[in-house]
Amino acid sequence: MAGATTLGDDGKVTVTTDPKSGDIEAAAVFDTTPERLFRALTTKEVCDWWVRPGVFNTEEWTGDVREGGLWAAAGVGGGRPYQLEGEFITVDGPRELVHTWKPVGAPIEPATLSYNLEPQADGVRLTLRHAGLPNEEVREKTRAGWETSLVRLREIILAEKG
């Protein structure tokens, strides 16, 4: 795996890019319940954690969280406004979420983003796969973004524990 990174004091966030498929694969363990983590993935809470400060900041998120429902996000990335959109393919809360992902109006096939949540002894393991990104530059920026975003989500969840 290329671009492997482990972050966090306990080494529980990893993000890699598969050199053959180009897919981004990430895993993180959260000290919470599957229900709480699923809520963070499927509500406006996305704006609190889906960030790379100063590089990519999500300011708006809406979603009709059901199979066939649409979602949209907007913010500032690389100093310019961005808008993303997609459709929910699988909604099996609090275990699995799959949706498409693409820039609004882009003449490309949408990427697919899947989240799997699995309870384990020390919390919930989130496994993420972001497949079908258009090129190496986009993949690398997206991989770096998932690193910071998942670390931020872990910080939010840990802060709730007090």
Summary of the structure (lengths in Angstrom):
residues: 162
radius of gyration: 14.8
end to end distance: 35.5
largest distance: 45.6
contacts: 487
relative contact order: 0.22
helix: 23%
strand: 47%
